[in-house]
């Protein structure tokens, strides 16, 4: 019974390590990271939407954010975007 508990404990401790190493190995094949967040509102004062997005990939990096608001005074908004790309060849 003691041997079984030891095997179970060692397995429980090594499984995350093995999974983590597999994740690192696959990350070397192609880096990719993304982030995005958005919001929307509509009420008696007006309506609007806003968002921000960022991405990193083997082809480059990018970032964008914007908002649009409409009310009794009209429609307004703003956009900002930036990025860089490169060839992996």
HTML snippet that shows the backbone in 3Dmol.js (N, CA, C, O; Angstrom):
<script src="https://3Dmol.org/build/3Dmol-min.js"></script>
<div id="view" style="width:600px;height:400px;position:relative"></div>
<script>
const pdb = `
ATOM      1  N   UNK A   1       0.809  -1.185   0.000  1.00  0.00           N
ATOM      2  CA  UNK A   1       0.000   0.000   0.000  1.00  0.00           C
ATOM      3  C   UNK A   1       0.863   1.265   0.000  1.00  0.00           C
ATOM      4  O   UNK A   1       0.540   2.254  -0.657  1.00  0.00           O
ATOM      5  N   UNK A   2       1.967   1.209   0.752  1.00  0.00           N
ATOM      6  CA  UNK A   2       2.875   2.344   0.812  1.00  0.00           C
ATOM      7  C   UNK A   2       3.498   2.605  -0.566  1.00  0.00           C
ATOM      8  O   UNK A   2       3.643   3.761  -0.965  1.00  0.00           O
ATOM      9  N   UNK A   3       3.865   1.550  -1.289  1.00  0.00           N
ATOM     10  CA  UNK A   3       4.436   1.701  -2.627  1.00  0.00           C
ATOM     11  C   UNK A   3       3.409   2.324  -3.572  1.00  0.00           C
ATOM     12  O   UNK A   3       3.760   3.167  -4.398  1.00  0.00           O
ATOM     13  N   UNK A   4       2.163   1.919  -3.458  1.00  0.00           N
ATOM     14  CA  UNK A   4       1.107   2.473  -4.305  1.00  0.00           C
ATOM     15  C   UNK A   4       0.950   3.973  -4.058  1.00  0.00           C
ATOM     16  O   UNK A   4       0.796   4.746  -5.004  1.00  0.00           O
ATOM     17  N   UNK A   5       0.989   4.385  -2.785  1.00  0.00           N
ATOM     18  CA  UNK A   5       0.871   5.798  -2.449  1.00  0.00           C
ATOM     19  C   UNK A   5       2.037   6.604  -3.006  1.00  0.00           C
ATOM     20  O   UNK A   5       1.857   7.733  -3.461  1.00  0.00           O
ATOM     21  N   UNK A   6       3.237   6.020  -2.969  1.00  0.00           N
ATOM     22  CA  UNK A   6       4.415   6.702  -3.514  1.00  0.00           C
ATOM     23  C   UNK A   6       4.289   6.876  -5.025  1.00  0.00           C
ATOM     24  O   UNK A   6       4.580   7.946  -5.558  1.00  0.00           O
ATOM     25  N   UNK A   7       3.857   5.828  -5.705  1.00  0.00           N
ATOM     26  CA  UNK A   7       3.681   5.912  -7.159  1.00  0.00           C
ATOM     27  C   UNK A   7       2.626   6.954  -7.498  1.00  0.00           C
ATOM     28  O   UNK A   7       2.802   7.737  -8.431  1.00  0.00           O
ATOM     29  N   UNK A   8       1.546   6.966  -6.754  1.00  0.00           N
ATOM     30  CA  UNK A   8       0.487   7.942  -6.982  1.00  0.00           C
ATOM     31  C   UNK A   8       0.989   9.361  -6.742  1.00  0.00           C
ATOM     32  O   UNK A   8       0.686  10.263  -7.524  1.00  0.00           O
ATOM     33  N   UNK A   9       1.748   9.568  -5.678  1.00  0.00           N
ATOM     34  CA  UNK A   9       2.286  10.897  -5.367  1.00  0.00           C
ATOM     35  C   UNK A   9       3.276  11.356  -6.431  1.00  0.00           C
ATOM     36  O   UNK A   9       3.227  12.509  -6.858  1.00  0.00           O
ATOM     37  N   UNK A  10       4.167  10.479  -6.862  1.00  0.00           N
ATOM     38  CA  UNK A  10       5.152  10.832  -7.890  1.00  0.00           C
ATOM     39  C   UNK A  10       4.449  11.141  -9.207  1.00  0.00           C
ATOM     40  O   UNK A  10       4.828  12.083  -9.903  1.00  0.00           O
ATOM     41  N   UNK A  11       3.437  10.364  -9.555  1.00  0.00           N
ATOM     42  CA  UNK A  11       2.673  10.614 -10.787  1.00  0.00           C
ATOM     43  C   UNK A  11       1.973  11.964 -10.731  1.00  0.00           C
ATOM     44  O   UNK A  11       1.965  12.712 -11.709  1.00  0.00           O
ATOM     45  N   UNK A  12       1.386  12.267  -9.580  1.00  0.00           N
ATOM     46  CA  UNK A  12       0.684  13.538  -9.433  1.00  0.00           C
ATOM     47  C   UNK A  12       1.632  14.718  -9.533  1.00  0.00           C
ATOM     48  O   UNK A  12       1.245  15.777 -10.026  1.00  0.00           O
ATOM     49  N   UNK A  13       2.862  14.558  -9.077  1.00  0.00           N
ATOM     50  CA  UNK A  13       3.838  15.647  -9.131  1.00  0.00           C
ATOM     51  C   UNK A  13       4.510  15.771 -10.496  1.00  0.00           C
ATOM     52  O   UNK A  13       4.876  16.876 -10.894  1.00  0.00           O
ATOM     53  N   UNK A  14       4.680  14.680 -11.214  1.00  0.00           N
ATOM     54  CA  UNK A  14       5.375  14.740 -12.502  1.00  0.00           C
ATOM     55  C   UNK A  14       4.447  15.039 -13.670  1.00  0.00           C
ATOM     56  O   UNK A  14       4.913  15.538 -14.695  1.00  0.00           O
ATOM     57  N   UNK A  15       3.160  14.756 -13.557  1.00  0.00           N
ATOM     58  CA  UNK A  15       2.232  14.994 -14.669  1.00  0.00           C
ATOM     59  C   UNK A  15       2.224  16.455 -15.109  1.00  0.00           C
ATOM     60  O   UNK A  15       2.311  16.710 -16.310  1.00  0.00           O
ATOM     61  N   UNK A  16       2.122  17.438 -14.193  1.00  0.00           N
ATOM     62  CA  UNK A  16       2.168  18.837 -14.646  1.00  0.00           C
ATOM     63  C   UNK A  16       3.498  19.201 -15.316  1.00  0.00           C
ATOM     64  O   UNK A  16       3.524  19.995 -16.255  1.00  0.00           O
ATOM     65  N   UNK A  17       4.590  18.626 -14.836  1.00  0.00           N
ATOM     66  CA  UNK A  17       5.894  18.894 -15.436  1.00  0.00           C
ATOM     67  C   UNK A  17       5.955  18.372 -16.867  1.00  0.00           C
ATOM     68  O   UNK A  17       6.443  19.062 -17.762  1.00  0.00           O
ATOM     69  N   UNK A  18       5.465  17.169 -17.081  1.00  0.00           N
ATOM     70  CA  UNK A  18       5.458  16.589 -18.433  1.00  0.00           C
ATOM     71  C   UNK A  18       4.560  17.401 -19.350  1.00  0.00           C
ATOM     72  O   UNK A  18       4.932  17.679 -20.490  1.00  0.00           O
ATOM     73  N   UNK A  19       3.384  17.785 -18.872  1.00  0.00           N
ATOM     74  CA  UNK A  19       2.462  18.584 -19.687  1.00  0.00           C
ATOM     75  C   UNK A  19       3.070  19.952 -19.986  1.00  0.00           C
ATOM     76  O   UNK A  19       2.948  20.448 -21.106  1.00  0.00           O
ATOM     77  N   UNK A  20       3.719  20.564 -19.006  1.00  0.00           N
ATOM     78  CA  UNK A  20       4.366  21.857 -19.213  1.00  0.00           C
ATOM     79  C   UNK A  20       5.482  21.793 -20.231  1.00  0.00           C
ATOM     80  O   UNK A  20       5.613  22.700 -21.054  1.00  0.00           O
ATOM     81  N   UNK A  21       6.288  20.751 -20.200  1.00  0.00           N
ATOM     82  CA  UNK A  21       7.366  20.597 -21.181  1.00  0.00           C
ATOM     83  C   UNK A  21       6.802  20.381 -22.582  1.00  0.00           C
ATOM     84  O   UNK A  21       7.368  20.866 -23.562  1.00  0.00           O
ATOM     85  N   UNK A  22       5.699  19.662 -22.677  1.00  0.00           N
ATOM     86  CA  UNK A  22       5.064  19.474 -23.979  1.00  0.00           C
ATOM     87  C   UNK A  22       4.555  20.809 -24.502  1.00  0.00           C
ATOM     88  O   UNK A  22       4.636  21.080 -25.700  1.00  0.00           O
ATOM     89  N   UNK A  23       4.030  21.645 -23.610  1.00  0.00           N
ATOM     90  CA  UNK A  23       3.573  22.966 -24.011  1.00  0.00           C
ATOM     91  C   UNK A  23       4.716  23.846 -24.492  1.00  0.00           C
ATOM     92  O   UNK A  23       4.561  24.578 -25.470  1.00  0.00           O
ATOM     93  N   UNK A  24       5.851  23.787 -23.827  1.00  0.00           N
ATOM     94  CA  UNK A  24       7.018  24.551 -24.271  1.00  0.00           C
ATOM     95  C   UNK A  24       7.510  24.073 -25.631  1.00  0.00           C
ATOM     96  O   UNK A  24       7.888  24.889 -26.473  1.00  0.00           O
ATOM     97  N   UNK A  25       7.510  22.787 -25.851  1.00  0.00           N
ATOM     98  CA  UNK A  25       7.952  22.253 -27.135  1.00  0.00           C
ATOM     99  C   UNK A  25       7.037  22.715 -28.253  1.00  0.00           C
ATOM    100  O   UNK A  25       7.515  23.067 -29.331  1.00  0.00           O
ATOM    101  N   UNK A  26       5.743  22.720 -28.020  1.00  0.00           N
ATOM    102  CA  UNK A  26       4.828  23.159 -29.068  1.00  0.00           C
ATOM    103  C   UNK A  26       4.911  24.667 -29.263  1.00  0.00           C
ATOM    104  O   UNK A  26       4.646  25.147 -30.365  1.00  0.00           O
ATOM    105  N   UNK A  27       5.271  25.433 -28.232  1.00  0.00           N
ATOM    106  CA  UNK A  27       5.386  26.880 -28.365  1.00  0.00           C
ATOM    107  C   UNK A  27       6.532  27.256 -29.284  1.00  0.00           C
ATOM    108  O   UNK A  27       6.486  28.312 -29.916  1.00  0.00           O
ATOM    109  N   UNK A  28       7.545  26.435 -29.375  1.00  0.00           N
ATOM    110  CA  UNK A  28       8.665  26.714 -30.252  1.00  0.00           C
ATOM    111  C   UNK A  28       8.275  26.639 -31.722  1.00  0.00           C
ATOM    112  O   UNK A  28       8.929  27.252 -32.566  1.00  0.00           O
ATOM    113  N   UNK A  29       7.224  25.901 -32.036  1.00  0.00           N
ATOM    114  CA  UNK A  29       6.809  25.743 -33.414  1.00  0.00           C
ATOM    115  C   UNK A  29       6.159  26.999 -33.965  1.00  0.00           C
ATOM    116  O   UNK A  29       6.266  27.255 -35.165  1.00  0.00           O
ATOM    117  N   UNK A  30       5.501  27.779 -33.152  1.00  0.00           N
ATOM    118  CA  UNK A  30       4.847  28.983 -33.632  1.00  0.00           C
ATOM    119  C   UNK A  30       4.294  29.803 -32.487  1.00  0.00           C
ATOM    120  O   UNK A  30       3.326  29.401 -31.840  1.00  0.00           O
ATOM    121  N   UNK A  31       4.894  30.935 -32.237  1.00  0.00           N
ATOM    122  CA  UNK A  31       4.467  31.820 -31.166  1.00  0.00           C
ATOM    123  C   UNK A  31       3.159  32.491 -31.550  1.00  0.00           C
ATOM    124  O   UNK A  31       3.004  32.960 -32.678  1.00  0.00           O
ATOM    125  N   UNK A  32       2.225  32.537 -30.622  1.00  0.00           N
ATOM    126  CA  UNK A  32       0.959  33.215 -30.871  1.00  0.00           C
ATOM    127  C   UNK A  32       0.369  33.653 -29.538  1.00  0.00           C
ATOM    128  O   UNK A  32       0.232  32.849 -28.616  1.00  0.00           O
ATOM    129  N   UNK A  33       0.026  34.923 -29.443  1.00  0.00           N
ATOM    130  CA  UNK A  33      -0.614  35.442 -28.245  1.00  0.00           C
ATOM    131  C   UNK A  33      -1.602  36.523 -28.671  1.00  0.00           C
ATOM    132  O   UNK A  33      -1.267  37.392 -29.476  1.00  0.00           O
ATOM    133  N   UNK A  34      -2.804  36.469 -28.136  1.00  0.00           N
ATOM    134  CA  UNK A  34      -3.848  37.423 -28.499  1.00  0.00           C
ATOM    135  C   UNK A  34      -4.540  37.945 -27.251  1.00  0.00           C
ATOM    136  O   UNK A  34      -4.634  37.252 -26.238  1.00  0.00           O
ATOM    137  N   UNK A  35      -5.022  39.180 -27.343  1.00  0.00           N
ATOM    138  CA  UNK A  35      -5.807  39.779 -26.272  1.00  0.00           C
ATOM    139  C   UNK A  35      -6.899  40.623 -26.909  1.00  0.00           C
ATOM    140  O   UNK A  35      -6.646  41.327 -27.886  1.00  0.00           O
ATOM    141  N   UNK A  36      -8.074  40.561 -26.384  1.00  0.00           N
ATOM    142  CA  UNK A  36      -9.163  41.390 -26.875  1.00  0.00           C
ATOM    143  C   UNK A  36     -10.161  41.680 -25.772  1.00  0.00           C
ATOM    144  O   UNK A  36     -10.448  40.818 -24.941  1.00  0.00           O
ATOM    145  N   UNK A  37     -10.688  42.897 -25.765  1.00  0.00           N
ATOM    146  CA  UNK A  37     -11.702  43.268 -24.791  1.00  0.00           C
ATOM    147  C   UNK A  37     -12.621  44.291 -25.435  1.00  0.00           C
ATOM    148  O   UNK A  37     -12.163  45.190 -26.140  1.00  0.00           O
ATOM    149  N   UNK A  38     -13.905  44.154 -25.195  1.00  0.00           N
ATOM    150  CA  UNK A  38     -14.859  45.081 -25.784  1.00  0.00           C
ATOM    151  C   UNK A  38     -15.996  45.376 -24.832  1.00  0.00           C
ATOM    152  O   UNK A  38     -16.225  44.648 -23.866  1.00  0.00           O
ATOM    153  N   UNK A  39     -16.709  46.463 -25.120  1.00  0.00           N
ATOM    154  CA  UNK A  39     -17.859  46.851 -24.310  1.00  0.00           C
ATOM    155  C   UNK A  39     -18.870  47.556 -25.199  1.00  0.00           C
ATOM    156  O   UNK A  39     -18.507  48.199 -26.184  1.00  0.00           O
ATOM    157  N   UNK A  40     -20.144  47.429 -24.841  1.00  0.00           N
ATOM    158  CA  UNK A  40     -21.222  48.070 -25.583  1.00  0.00           C
ATOM    159  C   UNK A  40     -22.243  48.600 -24.590  1.00  0.00           C
ATOM    160  O   UNK A  40     -22.538  47.949 -23.588  1.00  0.00           O
ATOM    161  N   UNK A  41     -22.776  49.768 -24.863  1.00  0.00           N
ATOM    162  CA  UNK A  41     -23.819  50.332 -23.999  1.00  0.00           C
ATOM    163  C   UNK A  41     -24.869  51.005 -24.874  1.00  0.00           C
ATOM    164  O   UNK A  41     -24.549  51.641 -25.879  1.00  0.00           O
ATOM    165  N   UNK A  42     -26.102  50.856 -24.481  1.00  0.00           N
ATOM    166  CA  UNK A  42     -27.219  51.548 -25.131  1.00  0.00           C
ATOM    167  C   UNK A  42     -28.229  51.879 -24.043  1.00  0.00           C
ATOM    168  O   UNK A  42     -28.735  50.992 -23.355  1.00  0.00           O
ATOM    169  N   UNK A  43     -28.518  53.184 -23.896  1.00  0.00           N
ATOM    170  CA  UNK A  43     -29.494  53.611 -22.890  1.00  0.00           C
ATOM    171  C   UNK A  43     -30.149  54.906 -23.352  1.00  0.00           C
ATOM    172  O   UNK A  43     -30.004  55.287 -24.513  1.00  0.00           O
ATOM    173  N   UNK A  44     -30.864  55.585 -22.469  1.00  0.00           N
ATOM    174  CA  UNK A  44     -31.575  56.790 -22.833  1.00  0.00           C
ATOM    175  C   UNK A  44     -30.652  57.958 -23.189  1.00  0.00           C
ATOM    176  O   UNK A  44     -31.110  58.939 -23.775  1.00  0.00           O
ATOM    177  N   UNK A  45     -29.383  57.874 -22.854  1.00  0.00           N
ATOM    178  CA  UNK A  45     -28.429  58.943 -23.139  1.00  0.00           C
ATOM    179  C   UNK A  45     -27.719  58.768 -24.479  1.00  0.00           C
ATOM    180  O   UNK A  45     -27.175  59.733 -25.016  1.00  0.00           O
ATOM    181  N   UNK A  46     -27.715  57.557 -25.023  1.00  0.00           N
ATOM    182  CA  UNK A  46     -27.040  57.299 -26.287  1.00  0.00           C
ATOM    183  C   UNK A  46     -26.603  55.856 -26.386  1.00  0.00           C
ATOM    184  O   UNK A  46     -27.018  55.007 -25.597  1.00  0.00           O
ATOM    185  N   UNK A  47     -25.759  55.593 -27.367  1.00  0.00           N
ATOM    186  CA  UNK A  47     -25.242  54.235 -27.568  1.00  0.00           C
ATOM    187  C   UNK A  47     -23.776  54.327 -27.964  1.00  0.00           C
ATOM    188  O   UNK A  47     -23.354  55.260 -28.647  1.00  0.00           O
ATOM    189  N   UNK A  48     -23.004  53.326 -27.513  1.00  0.00           N
ATOM    190  CA  UNK A  48     -21.587  53.330 -27.840  1.00  0.00           C
ATOM    191  C   UNK A  48     -20.983  51.949 -27.772  1.00  0.00           C
ATOM    192  O   UNK A  48     -21.524  51.032 -27.154  1.00  0.00           O
ATOM    193  N   UNK A  49     -19.854  51.832 -28.421  1.00  0.00           N
ATOM    194  CA  UNK A  49     -19.097  50.584 -28.431  1.00  0.00           C
ATOM    195  C   UNK A  49     -17.618  50.952 -28.370  1.00  0.00           C
ATOM    196  O   UNK A  49     -17.197  51.970 -28.918  1.00  0.00           O
ATOM    197  N   UNK A  50     -16.834  50.105 -27.694  1.00  0.00           N
ATOM    198  CA  UNK A  50     -15.389  50.313 -27.589  1.00  0.00           C
ATOM    199  C   UNK A  50     -14.704  48.956 -27.547  1.00  0.00           C
ATOM    200  O   UNK A  50     -15.272  47.973 -27.070  1.00  0.00           O
ATOM    201  N   UNK A  51     -13.486  48.916 -28.048  1.00  0.00           N
ATOM    202  CA  UNK A  51     -12.732  47.660 -28.043  1.00  0.00           C
ATOM    203  C   UNK A  51     -11.240  47.936 -28.106  1.00  0.00           C
ATOM    204  O   UNK A  51     -10.797  48.983 -28.580  1.00  0.00           O
ATOM    205  N   UNK A  52     -10.484  46.976 -27.617  1.00  0.00           N
ATOM    206  CA  UNK A  52      -9.026  46.990 -27.726  1.00  0.00           C
ATOM    207  C   UNK A  52      -8.585  45.575 -28.069  1.00  0.00           C
ATOM    208  O   UNK A  52      -9.100  44.608 -27.507  1.00  0.00           O
ATOM    209  N   UNK A  53      -7.629  45.450 -28.992  1.00  0.00           N
ATOM    210  CA  UNK A  53      -7.122  44.151 -29.425  1.00  0.00           C
ATOM    211  C   UNK A  53      -5.617  44.239 -29.641  1.00  0.00           C
ATOM    212  O   UNK A  53      -5.110  45.235 -30.159  1.00  0.00           O
ATOM    213  N   UNK A  54      -4.913  43.193 -29.241  1.00  0.00           N
ATOM    214  CA  UNK A  54      -3.484  43.073 -29.480  1.00  0.00           C
ATOM    215  C   UNK A  54      -3.184  41.646 -29.906  1.00  0.00           C
ATOM    216  O   UNK A  54      -3.845  40.709 -29.459  1.00  0.00           O
ATOM    217  N   UNK A  55      -2.188  41.478 -30.770  1.00  0.00           N
ATOM    218  CA  UNK A  55      -1.828  40.141 -31.239  1.00  0.00           C
ATOM    219  C   UNK A  55      -0.337  40.067 -31.518  1.00  0.00           C
ATOM    220  O   UNK A  55       0.278  41.023 -31.990  1.00  0.00           O
ATOM    221  N   UNK A  56       0.226  38.907 -31.214  1.00  0.00           N
ATOM    222  CA  UNK A  56       1.616  38.593 -31.538  1.00  0.00           C
ATOM    223  C   UNK A  56       1.601  37.246 -32.236  1.00  0.00           C
ATOM    224  O   UNK A  56       0.991  36.298 -31.742  1.00  0.00           O
ATOM    225  N   UNK A  57       2.263  37.151 -33.376  1.00  0.00           N
ATOM    226  CA  UNK A  57       2.312  35.893 -34.118  1.00  0.00           C
ATOM    227  C   UNK A  57       3.673  35.780 -34.804  1.00  0.00           C
ATOM    228  O   UNK A  57       4.458  36.727 -34.760  1.00  0.00           O
ATOM    229  N   UNK A  58       3.967  34.650 -35.430  1.00  0.00           N
ATOM    230  CA  UNK A  58       5.238  34.527 -36.140  1.00  0.00           C
ATOM    231  C   UNK A  58       5.388  35.537 -37.275  1.00  0.00           C
ATOM    232  O   UNK A  58       6.504  35.798 -37.723  1.00  0.00           O
ATOM    233  N   UNK A  59       4.277  36.108 -37.745  1.00  0.00           N
ATOM    234  CA  UNK A  59       4.326  37.065 -38.844  1.00  0.00           C
ATOM    235  C   UNK A  59       4.484  38.508 -38.398  1.00  0.00           C
ATOM    236  O   UNK A  59       4.845  39.363 -39.208  1.00  0.00           O
ATOM    237  N   UNK A  60       4.220  38.803 -37.116  1.00  0.00           N
ATOM    238  CA  UNK A  60       4.347  40.172 -36.650  1.00  0.00           C
ATOM    239  C   UNK A  60       3.534  40.453 -35.412  1.00  0.00           C
ATOM    240  O   UNK A  60       3.043  39.543 -34.743  1.00  0.00           O
ATOM    241  N   UNK A  61       3.399  41.757 -35.116  1.00  0.00           N
ATOM    242  CA  UNK A  61       2.641  42.201 -33.954  1.00  0.00           C
ATOM    243  C   UNK A  61       1.655  43.283 -34.392  1.00  0.00           C
ATOM    244  O   UNK A  61       1.894  43.984 -35.375  1.00  0.00           O
ATOM    245  N   UNK A  62       0.544  43.417 -33.659  1.00  0.00           N
ATOM    246  CA  UNK A  62      -0.418  44.466 -33.983  1.00  0.00           C
ATOM    247  C   UNK A  62      -1.188  44.870 -32.730  1.00  0.00           C
ATOM    248  O   UNK A  62      -1.320  44.108 -31.772  1.00  0.00           O
ATOM    249  N   UNK A  63      -1.687  46.095 -32.781  1.00  0.00           N
ATOM    250  CA  UNK A  63      -2.509  46.623 -31.691  1.00  0.00           C
ATOM    251  C   UNK A  63      -3.520  47.594 -32.290  1.00  0.00           C
ATOM    252  O   UNK A  63      -3.188  48.362 -33.193  1.00  0.00           O
ATOM    253  N   UNK A  64      -4.748  47.560 -31.792  1.00  0.00           N
ATOM    254  CA  UNK A  64      -5.777  48.499 -32.231  1.00  0.00           C
ATOM    255  C   UNK A  64      -6.738  48.760 -31.086  1.00  0.00           C
ATOM    256  O   UNK A  64      -7.044  47.868 -30.294  1.00  0.00           O
ATOM    257  N   UNK A  65      -7.212  50.009 -31.012  1.00  0.00           N
ATOM    258  CA  UNK A  65      -8.273  50.343 -30.075  1.00  0.00           C
ATOM    259  C   UNK A  65      -9.175  51.380 -30.731  1.00  0.00           C
ATOM    260  O   UNK A  65      -8.729  52.187 -31.547  1.00  0.00           O
ATOM    261  N   UNK A  66     -10.452  51.343 -30.359  1.00  0.00           N
ATOM    262  CA  UNK A  66     -11.399  52.294 -30.935  1.00  0.00           C
ATOM    263  C   UNK A  66     -12.587  52.490 -30.014  1.00  0.00           C
ATOM    264  O   UNK A  66     -12.831  51.692 -29.109  1.00  0.00           O
ATOM    265  N   UNK A  67     -13.334  53.583 -30.263  1.00  0.00           N
ATOM    266  CA  UNK A  67     -14.635  53.770 -29.641  1.00  0.00           C
ATOM    267  C   UNK A  67     -15.528  54.529 -30.611  1.00  0.00           C
ATOM    268  O   UNK A  67     -15.049  55.310 -31.433  1.00  0.00           O
ATOM    269  N   UNK A  68     -16.820  54.292 -30.507  1.00  0.00           N
ATOM    270  CA  UNK A  68     -17.836  55.012 -31.271  1.00  0.00           C
ATOM    271  C   UNK A  68     -18.972  55.339 -30.302  1.00  0.00           C
ATOM    272  O   UNK A  68     -19.435  54.468 -29.565  1.00  0.00           O
ATOM    273  N   UNK A  69     -19.418  56.597 -30.304  1.00  0.00           N
ATOM    274  CA  UNK A  69     -20.505  57.019 -29.423  1.00  0.00           C
ATOM    275  C   UNK A  69     -21.512  57.828 -30.229  1.00  0.00           C
ATOM    276  O   UNK A  69     -21.129  58.694 -31.017  1.00  0.00           O
ATOM    277  N   UNK A  70     -22.775  57.554 -30.039  1.00  0.00           N
ATOM    278  CA  UNK A  70     -23.847  58.300 -30.709  1.00  0.00           C
ATOM    279  C   UNK A  70     -24.861  58.752 -29.676  1.00  0.00           C
ATOM    280  O   UNK A  70     -25.300  57.968 -28.835  1.00  0.00           O
ATOM    281  N   UNK A  71     -25.238  60.047 -29.747  1.00  0.00           N
ATOM    282  CA  UNK A  71     -26.257  60.581 -28.854  1.00  0.00           C
ATOM    283  C   UNK A  71     -27.013  61.692 -29.578  1.00  0.00           C
ATOM    284  O   UNK A  71     -26.949  61.779 -30.804  1.00  0.00           O
ATOM    285  N   UNK A  72     -27.727  62.542 -28.839  1.00  0.00           N
ATOM    286  CA  UNK A  72     -28.504  63.614 -29.452  1.00  0.00           C
ATOM    287  C   UNK A  72     -27.637  64.642 -30.173  1.00  0.00           C
ATOM    288  O   UNK A  72     -28.129  65.369 -31.036  1.00  0.00           O
ATOM    289  N   UNK A  73     -26.359  64.708 -29.830  1.00  0.00           N
ATOM    290  CA  UNK A  73     -25.444  65.672 -30.445  1.00  0.00           C
ATOM    291  C   UNK A  73     -24.789  65.157 -31.721  1.00  0.00           C
ATOM    292  O   UNK A  73     -24.135  65.923 -32.429  1.00  0.00           O
ATOM    293  N   UNK A  74     -24.952  63.881 -32.023  1.00  0.00           N
ATOM    294  CA  UNK A  74     -24.347  63.316 -33.225  1.00  0.00           C
ATOM    295  C   UNK A  74     -23.575  62.048 -32.910  1.00  0.00           C
ATOM    296  O   UNK A  74     -23.819  61.371 -31.911  1.00  0.00           O
ATOM    297  N   UNK A  75     -22.630  61.749 -33.801  1.00  0.00           N
ATOM    298  CA  UNK A  75     -21.816  60.542 -33.680  1.00  0.00           C
ATOM    299  C   UNK A  75     -20.355  60.958 -33.586  1.00  0.00           C
ATOM    300  O   UNK A  75     -19.899  61.814 -34.343  1.00  0.00           O
ATOM    301  N   UNK A  76     -19.627  60.357 -32.661  1.00  0.00           N
ATOM    302  CA  UNK A  76     -18.199  60.628 -32.534  1.00  0.00           C
ATOM    303  C   UNK A  76     -17.466  59.310 -32.332  1.00  0.00           C
ATOM    304  O   UNK A  76     -18.058  58.292 -31.975  1.00  0.00           O
ATOM    305  N   UNK A  77     -16.167  59.360 -32.569  1.00  0.00           N
ATOM    306  CA  UNK A  77     -15.379  58.146 -32.391  1.00  0.00           C
ATOM    307  C   UNK A  77     -13.904  58.404 -32.574  1.00  0.00           C
ATOM    308  O   UNK A  77     -13.479  59.511 -32.904  1.00  0.00           O
ATOM    309  N   UNK A  78     -13.138  57.362 -32.354  1.00  0.00           N
ATOM    310  CA  UNK A  78     -11.686  57.442 -32.484  1.00  0.00           C
ATOM    311  C   UNK A  78     -11.147  56.048 -32.775  1.00  0.00           C
ATOM    312  O   UNK A  78     -11.728  55.049 -32.352  1.00  0.00           O
ATOM    313  N   UNK A  79     -10.033  55.987 -33.501  1.00  0.00           N
ATOM    314  CA  UNK A  79      -9.371  54.728 -33.810  1.00  0.00           C
ATOM    315  C   UNK A  79      -7.864  54.939 -33.755  1.00  0.00           C
ATOM    316  O   UNK A  79      -7.348  55.946 -34.241  1.00  0.00           O
ATOM    317  N   UNK A  80      -7.167  53.981 -33.161  1.00  0.00           N
ATOM    318  CA  UNK A  80      -5.702  53.964 -33.151  1.00  0.00           C
ATOM    319  C   UNK A  80      -5.261  52.568 -33.508  1.00  0.00           C
ATOM    320  O   UNK A  80      -5.777  51.592 -32.963  1.00  0.00           O
ATOM    321  N   UNK A  81      -4.313  52.460 -34.416  1.00  0.00           N
ATOM    322  CA  UNK A  81      -3.799  51.143 -34.802  1.00  0.00           C
ATOM    323  C   UNK A  81      -2.309  51.210 -35.059  1.00  0.00           C
ATOM    324  O   UNK A  81      -1.805  52.232 -35.525  1.00  0.00           O
ATOM    325  N   UNK A  82      -1.606  50.146 -34.764  1.00  0.00           N
ATOM    326  CA  UNK A  82      -0.168  50.073 -35.031  1.00  0.00           C
ATOM    327  C   UNK A  82       0.206  48.606 -35.233  1.00  0.00           C
ATOM    328  O   UNK A  82      -0.519  47.701 -34.819  1.00  0.00           O
ATOM    329  N   UNK A  83       1.329  48.397 -35.864  1.00  0.00           N
ATOM    330  CA  UNK A  83       1.771  47.016 -36.068  1.00  0.00           C
ATOM    331  C   UNK A  83       3.109  46.966 -36.777  1.00  0.00           C
ATOM    332  O   UNK A  83       3.605  47.971 -37.285  1.00  0.00           O
ATOM    333  N   UNK A  84       3.670  45.794 -36.797  1.00  0.00           N
ATOM    334  CA  UNK A  84       4.917  45.509 -37.488  1.00  0.00           C
ATOM    335  C   UNK A  84       4.862  44.080 -37.978  1.00  0.00           C
ATOM    336  O   UNK A  84       4.328  43.201 -37.302  1.00  0.00           O
ATOM    337  N   UNK A  85       5.414  43.849 -39.152  1.00  0.00           N
ATOM    338  CA  UNK A  85       5.450  42.480 -39.670  1.00  0.00           C
ATOM    339  C   UNK A  85       6.836  42.195 -40.222  1.00  0.00           C
ATOM    340  O   UNK A  85       7.579  43.116 -40.562  1.00  0.00           O
ATOM    341  N   UNK A  86       7.177  40.932 -40.310  1.00  0.00           N
ATOM    342  CA  UNK A  86       8.476  40.527 -40.819  1.00  0.00           C
ATOM    343  C   UNK A  86       8.352  39.198 -41.529  1.00  0.00           C
ATOM    344  O   UNK A  86       7.387  38.456 -41.344  1.00  0.00           O
ATOM    345  N   UNK A  87       9.331  38.920 -42.330  1.00  0.00           N
ATOM    346  CA  UNK A  87       9.356  37.669 -43.085  1.00  0.00           C
ATOM    347  C   UNK A  87      10.184  36.653 -42.324  1.00  0.00           C
ATOM    348  O   UNK A  87      11.264  36.972 -41.827  1.00  0.00           O
ATOM    349  N   UNK A  88       9.678  35.421 -42.231  1.00  0.00           N
ATOM    350  CA  UNK A  88      10.411  34.348 -41.564  1.00  0.00           C
ATOM    351  C   UNK A  88      11.194  33.518 -42.556  1.00  0.00           C
ATOM    352  O   UNK A  88      11.540  32.373 -42.265  1.00  0.00           O
ATOM    353  N   UNK A  89      11.472  34.053 -43.684  1.00  0.00           N
ATOM    354  CA  UNK A  89      12.137  33.279 -44.727  1.00  0.00           C
ATOM    355  C   UNK A  89      13.550  33.436 -44.763  1.00  0.00           C
ATOM    356  O   UNK A  89      14.218  32.831 -45.602  1.00  0.00           O
TER     357      UNK A  89
END
`;
const viewer = $3Dmol.createViewer("view");
viewer.addModel(pdb, "pdb");
viewer.setStyle({}, {cartoon: {color: "spectrum"}});
viewer.zoomTo();
viewer.render();
</script>
